[in-house]
Amino acid sequence: MLDAAHAASFHWRVAGNELHAMRAKTLLAEVHALVGFGQSALGLAEEIREYFLARPTDDWELAFVHTIHAHASYVAGELDQHQVSYLAAIEAIDNIADEEDRRIVLETFDQVPKPGEGR
């Protein structure tokens, strides 16, 4: 999974534009969180959050950004950041207009521990 995410990131840096490269970093951040690489996950999540919050962003993509930042923060042990991003993710998910987009984001969100759950 980690190798595939890094390969996708390399591909999109070469073949795509800046948006594609940042979406690939979004995937990398989530995979790093899933495998327990907290510091690298959080570094990537901070970078994508800064990028996507600085420009107009689709509702589903904004929800992914907050969700993945919450996950990375949790794995990195940054529990205050985790709680803030977790709540931002809930709000962003509630604002997704398309039901299918919401369902897809929720599949990732459901992997994120709730604030207060033990580490």
C-alpha atoms as an extended CHARMM CRD file, in Angstrom:
* protein
*
       119  EXT
         1         1  MET       CA              0.0000000000        0.0000000000        0.0000000000  PROA      1               0.0000000000
         2         2  LEU       CA              2.7910000000        2.4050000000        0.8960000000  PROA      2               0.0000000000
         3         3  ASP       CA              4.7430000000        1.5770000000       -2.2660000000  PROA      3               0.0000000000
         4         4  ALA       CA              1.6410000000        2.0810000000       -4.4140000000  PROA      4               0.0000000000
         5         5  ALA       CA              0.9240000000        5.4620000000       -2.8110000000  PROA      5               0.0000000000
         6         6  HSD       CA              4.5040000000        6.6190000000       -3.3890000000  PROA      6               0.0000000000
         7         7  ALA       CA              4.3860000000        5.3950000000       -6.9910000000  PROA      7               0.0000000000
         8         8  ALA       CA              1.1440000000        7.3010000000       -7.5870000000  PROA      8               0.0000000000
         9         9  SER       CA              2.6710000000       10.4090000000       -6.0450000000  PROA      9               0.0000000000
        10        10  PHE       CA              5.7280000000       10.1510000000       -8.2910000000  PROA      10              0.0000000000
        11        11  HSD       CA              3.5260000000        9.6390000000      -11.3510000000  PROA      11              0.0000000000
        12        12  TRP       CA              1.3560000000       12.6820000000      -10.6410000000  PROA      12              0.0000000000
        13        13  ARG       CA              4.3640000000       14.9200000000       -9.9260000000  PROA      13              0.0000000000
        14        14  VAL       CA              5.7150000000       14.0210000000      -13.3760000000  PROA      14              0.0000000000
        15        15  ALA       CA              2.5530000000       13.6360000000      -15.4740000000  PROA      15              0.0000000000
        16        16  GLY       CA              0.0860000000       15.9520000000      -13.7720000000  PROA      16              0.0000000000
        17        17  ASN       CA             -0.2750000000       19.5020000000      -12.5860000000  PROA      17              0.0000000000
        18        18  GLU       CA              0.0170000000       21.0110000000       -9.1080000000  PROA      18              0.0000000000
        19        19  LEU       CA             -3.5130000000       19.9420000000       -8.1340000000  PROA      19              0.0000000000
        20        20  HSD       CA             -2.7940000000       16.3380000000       -9.1390000000  PROA      20              0.0000000000
        21        21  ALA       CA              0.4270000000       16.3630000000       -7.1150000000  PROA      21              0.0000000000
        22        22  MET       CA             -1.3980000000       17.6860000000       -4.0510000000  PROA      22              0.0000000000
        23        23  ARG       CA             -4.1170000000       15.0610000000       -4.3990000000  PROA      23              0.0000000000
        24        24  ALA       CA             -1.3780000000       12.4280000000       -4.5200000000  PROA      24              0.0000000000
        25        25  LYS       CA              0.0570000000       13.8840000000       -1.3070000000  PROA      25              0.0000000000
        26        26  THR       CA             -3.4210000000       13.5480000000        0.1890000000  PROA      26              0.0000000000
        27        27  LEU       CA             -3.2760000000        9.8280000000       -0.5550000000  PROA      27              0.0000000000
        28        28  LEU       CA              0.2430000000        9.6320000000        0.8680000000  PROA      28              0.0000000000
        29        29  ALA       CA             -0.8090000000       11.3780000000        4.0810000000  PROA      29              0.0000000000
        30        30  GLU       CA             -3.6670000000        8.9250000000        4.6190000000  PROA      30              0.0000000000
        31        31  VAL       CA             -1.5410000000        5.8660000000        3.8640000000  PROA      31              0.0000000000
        32        32  HSD       CA              1.2010000000        7.0910000000        6.1980000000  PROA      32              0.0000000000
        33        33  ALA       CA             -1.4550000000        7.5100000000        8.9070000000  PROA      33              0.0000000000
        34        34  LEU       CA             -2.8720000000        4.0480000000        8.2340000000  PROA      34              0.0000000000
        35        35  VAL       CA              0.5320000000        2.3780000000        8.6150000000  PROA      35              0.0000000000
        36        36  GLY       CA              1.3720000000        4.3670000000       11.7620000000  PROA      36              0.0000000000
        37        37  PHE       CA              3.9270000000        6.8500000000       10.4010000000  PROA      37              0.0000000000
        38        38  GLY       CA              2.5700000000        9.7360000000       12.4510000000  PROA      38              0.0000000000
        39        39  GLN       CA              5.1690000000       12.4310000000       11.8570000000  PROA      39              0.0000000000
        40        40  SER       CA              5.3790000000       11.9890000000        8.0910000000  PROA      40              0.0000000000
        41        41  ALA       CA              1.5830000000       11.6930000000        7.8670000000  PROA      41              0.0000000000
        42        42  LEU       CA              1.1620000000       14.9320000000        9.7920000000  PROA      42              0.0000000000
        43        43  GLY       CA              3.7830000000       16.7500000000        7.7220000000  PROA      43              0.0000000000
        44        44  LEU       CA              2.0010000000       15.7690000000        4.5290000000  PROA      44              0.0000000000
        45        45  ALA       CA             -1.4230000000       16.5630000000        6.0160000000  PROA      45              0.0000000000
        46        46  GLU       CA             -0.2340000000       20.0310000000        7.0590000000  PROA      46              0.0000000000
        47        47  GLU       CA              1.0310000000       20.6720000000        3.5370000000  PROA      47              0.0000000000
        48        48  ILE       CA             -2.2180000000       19.6080000000        1.8640000000  PROA      48              0.0000000000
        49        49  ARG       CA             -4.3170000000       21.5100000000        4.3900000000  PROA      49              0.0000000000
        50        50  GLU       CA             -2.3510000000       24.7030000000        3.7170000000  PROA      50              0.0000000000
        51        51  TYR       CA             -2.7240000000       24.1950000000       -0.0440000000  PROA      51              0.0000000000
        52        52  PHE       CA             -6.4420000000       23.3930000000       -0.1640000000  PROA      52              0.0000000000
        53        53  LEU       CA             -7.5540000000       25.9430000000        2.4460000000  PROA      53              0.0000000000
        54        54  ALA       CA             -5.8280000000       28.7270000000        0.4920000000  PROA      54              0.0000000000
        55        55  ARG       CA             -7.9920000000       28.3220000000       -2.6180000000  PROA      55              0.0000000000
        56        56  PRO       CA            -11.5150000000       27.4590000000       -3.6710000000  PROA      56              0.0000000000
        57        57  THR       CA            -11.9320000000       23.7440000000       -2.9520000000  PROA      57              0.0000000000
        58        58  ASP       CA            -14.7860000000       21.3530000000       -3.7150000000  PROA      58              0.0000000000
        59        59  ASP       CA            -16.8690000000       20.3660000000       -0.6960000000  PROA      59              0.0000000000
        60        60  TRP       CA            -15.8230000000       16.6940000000       -0.8610000000  PROA      60              0.0000000000
        61        61  GLU       CA            -12.1360000000       17.5560000000       -1.1530000000  PROA      61              0.0000000000
        62        62  LEU       CA            -12.2760000000       19.9220000000        1.8020000000  PROA      62              0.0000000000
        63        63  ALA       CA            -13.8830000000       17.1440000000        3.8590000000  PROA      63              0.0000000000
        64        64  PHE       CA            -11.0580000000       14.7650000000        2.8680000000  PROA      64              0.0000000000
        65        65  VAL       CA             -8.4530000000       17.3510000000        3.8740000000  PROA      65              0.0000000000
        66        66  HSD       CA             -9.9190000000       17.7540000000        7.3750000000  PROA      66              0.0000000000
        67        67  THR       CA            -10.4870000000       14.0030000000        7.7380000000  PROA      67              0.0000000000
        68        68  ILE       CA             -6.9350000000       13.0970000000        6.7830000000  PROA      68              0.0000000000
        69        69  HSD       CA             -5.4840000000       15.8800000000        8.9220000000  PROA      69              0.0000000000
        70        70  ALA       CA             -7.4650000000       14.5240000000       11.8860000000  PROA      70              0.0000000000
        71        71  HSD       CA             -6.1940000000       11.0110000000       11.2290000000  PROA      71              0.0000000000
        72        72  ALA       CA             -2.5780000000       12.1350000000       10.8480000000  PROA      72              0.0000000000
        73        73  SER       CA             -2.7910000000       14.2770000000       13.9910000000  PROA      73              0.0000000000
        74        74  TYR       CA             -4.1150000000       11.3350000000       15.9910000000  PROA      74              0.0000000000
        75        75  VAL       CA             -1.3760000000        8.9790000000       14.7920000000  PROA      75              0.0000000000
        76        76  ALA       CA              1.2670000000       11.6390000000       15.5030000000  PROA      76              0.0000000000
        77        77  GLY       CA             -0.0640000000       12.0310000000       19.0420000000  PROA      77              0.0000000000
        78        78  GLU       CA             -1.2100000000       15.6210000000       18.4870000000  PROA      78              0.0000000000
        79        79  LEU       CA             -4.5470000000       15.1210000000       20.2050000000  PROA      79              0.0000000000
        80        80  ASP       CA             -5.5750000000       18.7900000000       20.3780000000  PROA      80              0.0000000000
        81        81  GLN       CA             -5.0800000000       19.1300000000       16.6110000000  PROA      81              0.0000000000
        82        82  HSD       CA             -6.8650000000       15.8180000000       16.1610000000  PROA      82              0.0000000000
        83        83  GLN       CA             -9.9580000000       17.0850000000       17.9530000000  PROA      83              0.0000000000
        84        84  VAL       CA            -10.0450000000       20.3810000000       16.0250000000  PROA      84              0.0000000000
        85        85  SER       CA             -9.6380000000       18.6560000000       12.6570000000  PROA      85              0.0000000000
        86        86  TYR       CA            -12.0870000000       15.8970000000       13.5690000000  PROA      86              0.0000000000
        87        87  LEU       CA            -14.7860000000       18.4690000000       14.3190000000  PROA      87              0.0000000000
        88        88  ALA       CA            -13.9100000000       20.3960000000       11.1360000000  PROA      88              0.0000000000
        89        89  ALA       CA            -14.2450000000       17.1350000000        9.1870000000  PROA      89              0.0000000000
        90        90  ILE       CA            -17.7160000000       16.4940000000       10.6210000000  PROA      90              0.0000000000
        91        91  GLU       CA            -18.8310000000       19.9890000000        9.6090000000  PROA      91              0.0000000000
        92        92  ALA       CA            -17.2970000000       19.6540000000        6.1380000000  PROA      92              0.0000000000
        93        93  ILE       CA            -18.9080000000       16.2390000000        5.6250000000  PROA      93              0.0000000000
        94        94  ASP       CA            -22.2780000000       17.6660000000        6.6290000000  PROA      94              0.0000000000
        95        95  ASN       CA            -21.8110000000       20.3280000000        3.9200000000  PROA      95              0.0000000000
        96        96  ILE       CA            -21.1630000000       17.9000000000        1.0540000000  PROA      96              0.0000000000
        97        97  ALA       CA            -24.0020000000       18.4240000000       -1.4170000000  PROA      97              0.0000000000
        98        98  ASP       CA            -23.7600000000       15.1100000000       -3.2810000000  PROA      98              0.0000000000
        99        99  GLU       CA            -24.7970000000       12.0020000000       -1.3150000000  PROA      99              0.0000000000
       100       100  GLU       CA            -22.3890000000        9.7170000000       -3.2050000000  PROA      100             0.0000000000
       101       101  ASP       CA            -19.4770000000       12.0700000000       -2.5040000000  PROA      101             0.0000000000
       102       102  ARG       CA            -20.4660000000       12.0910000000        1.1820000000  PROA      102             0.0000000000
       103       103  ARG       CA            -20.5890000000        8.2920000000        1.2590000000  PROA      103             0.0000000000
       104       104  ILE       CA            -17.1000000000        8.0640000000       -0.2380000000  PROA      104             0.0000000000
       105       105  VAL       CA            -15.6150000000       10.5410000000        2.2520000000  PROA      105             0.0000000000
       106       106  LEU       CA            -17.3010000000        8.7510000000        5.1430000000  PROA      106             0.0000000000
       107       107  GLU       CA            -15.4760000000        5.5400000000        4.2150000000  PROA      107             0.0000000000
       108       108  THR       CA            -12.2160000000        7.3280000000        5.0380000000  PROA      108             0.0000000000
       109       109  PHE       CA            -13.6510000000        9.2740000000        7.9840000000  PROA      109             0.0000000000
       110       110  ASP       CA            -14.8030000000        6.0310000000        9.5970000000  PROA      110             0.0000000000
       111       111  GLN       CA            -11.1150000000        5.0230000000        9.9020000000  PROA      111             0.0000000000
       112       112  VAL       CA            -10.3540000000        8.0430000000       12.1050000000  PROA      112             0.0000000000
       113       113  PRO       CA            -10.5650000000        7.4790000000       15.8620000000  PROA      113             0.0000000000
       114       114  LYS       CA            -13.0100000000        9.7160000000       17.7060000000  PROA      114             0.0000000000
       115       115  PRO       CA            -11.5590000000       12.2980000000       20.0920000000  PROA      115             0.0000000000
       116       116  GLY       CA            -11.1240000000       10.7570000000       23.5070000000  PROA      116             0.0000000000
       117       117  GLU       CA            -10.5200000000        7.2220000000       22.2280000000  PROA      117             0.0000000000
       118       118  GLY       CA             -7.3620000000        5.7530000000       23.7250000000  PROA      118             0.0000000000
       119       119  ARG       CA             -4.1240000000        5.6280000000       21.8220000000  PROA      119             0.0000000000
